[in-house]
Amino acid sequence: MNTILLAAQAAQGGGYGMLIMMVAIFAIMYFFMIRPQQKQQKKIREFQNSLKDGDKVVLGGGIHGTVRRIDLANAVIDVEIARGVVVTVDKNGVFADNASASQQQK
């Protein structure tokens, strides 16, 4: 009978250890996965908001081009991808400039 009571008490004390482990796992996930992703998204948003005519950019599909016109009211950007070929893309479809894209490939 005593062994059953001792086992029950040991199981109750293990609850705090399990809670501490869960908190530690969440903290590890936050600092190694969630936080870096949020920082990267913030950096992309700042880049998108600082675009101006003539900037060289890389679109979401990997297409390189030059910004020709920015329409902030509709959140669209006209990008020239070849001489005389201008496409209109959503502002959120622009992810990087040519300089940072070429640095990431190295």
C-alpha positions as CSV (number, residue, x, y, z in Angstrom):
1,M,0.0,0.0,0.0
2,N,2.9,2.4,0.8
3,T,4.4,1.8,-2.6
4,I,1.2,2.9,-4.3
5,L,1.0,6.1,-2.2
6,L,4.7,6.9,-2.9
7,A,4.2,6.3,-6.7
8,A,1.1,8.6,-6.6
9,Q,3.1,11.4,-4.8
10,A,6.0,11.1,-7.3
11,A,3.6,11.4,-10.2
12,Q,2.2,14.6,-8.8
13,G,5.6,16.2,-8.3
14,G,6.5,15.4,-11.9
15,G,3.8,17.8,-13.2
16,Y,6.0,20.8,-12.5
17,G,8.9,19.3,-14.4
18,M,6.7,18.6,-17.4
19,L,5.4,22.2,-17.3
20,I,9.0,23.6,-17.2
21,M,9.9,21.4,-20.1
22,M,6.9,22.6,-22.2
23,V,7.8,26.3,-21.5
24,A,11.5,25.6,-22.4
25,I,10.4,23.9,-25.7
26,F,8.2,26.9,-26.6
27,A,11.0,29.3,-25.7
28,I,13.4,27.4,-28.0
29,M,10.9,27.3,-30.8
30,Y,10.3,31.1,-30.4
31,F,13.9,32.1,-30.5
32,F,15.0,29.7,-33.3
33,M,12.0,29.7,-35.6
34,I,9.4,32.4,-35.0
35,R,11.5,35.4,-34.1
36,P,13.9,35.2,-37.0
37,Q,11.0,34.8,-39.4
38,Q,9.3,37.9,-38.0
39,K,12.6,39.9,-38.4
40,Q,12.9,38.8,-42.0
41,Q,9.3,39.8,-42.7
42,K,9.8,43.2,-41.1
43,K,13.0,43.7,-43.3
44,I,11.0,42.8,-46.5
45,R,8.1,45.1,-45.5
46,E,10.6,48.0,-44.9
47,F,12.2,47.3,-48.3
48,Q,8.8,47.3,-50.0
49,N,7.8,50.6,-48.4
50,S,11.1,52.3,-49.4
51,L,10.8,51.5,-53.1
52,K,11.3,54.3,-55.6
53,D,11.4,54.7,-59.4
54,G,14.5,53.2,-60.9
55,D,15.2,50.6,-58.2
56,K,16.3,47.2,-59.4
57,V,14.1,44.5,-57.8
58,V,13.5,40.7,-57.8
59,L,9.8,39.7,-58.0
60,G,8.4,36.7,-56.2
61,G,8.8,34.4,-59.2
62,G,12.5,35.2,-59.5
63,I,12.0,37.8,-62.3
64,H,14.5,40.6,-62.2
65,G,13.4,44.1,-63.3
66,T,13.4,47.8,-62.7
67,V,10.7,49.8,-60.9
68,R,9.1,52.3,-63.4
69,R,6.0,53.5,-61.5
70,I,4.6,53.1,-58.0
71,D,0.8,53.4,-57.3
72,L,0.5,53.6,-53.5
73,A,-3.3,54.1,-53.6
74,N,-3.8,50.6,-55.2
75,A,-0.5,49.1,-53.8
76,V,0.7,48.1,-57.3
77,I,4.1,48.6,-59.0
78,D,4.9,48.7,-62.7
79,V,8.2,46.8,-63.3
80,E,10.1,46.8,-66.5
81,I,11.4,43.2,-67.0
82,A,12.8,43.7,-70.5
83,R,13.2,46.7,-72.8
84,G,9.7,47.9,-73.5
85,V,8.0,45.2,-71.4
86,V,6.3,46.5,-68.3
87,V,4.3,44.4,-65.9
88,T,2.1,45.5,-63.1
89,V,2.6,43.5,-59.9
90,D,1.3,43.8,-56.3
91,K,3.6,45.6,-54.0
92,N,3.8,42.5,-51.8
93,G,5.2,40.5,-54.8
94,V,8.5,42.4,-54.6
95,F,11.0,40.7,-52.3
96,A,14.5,41.9,-52.8
97,D,16.8,44.2,-54.8
98,N,19.3,42.8,-57.2
99,A,22.3,43.6,-54.9
100,S,20.9,41.6,-51.9
101,A,19.7,38.8,-54.2
102,S,23.1,38.3,-55.7
103,Q,24.7,38.3,-52.2
104,Q,22.3,35.6,-51.0
105,Q,23.3,33.3,-53.9
106,K,27.0,33.4,-53.0
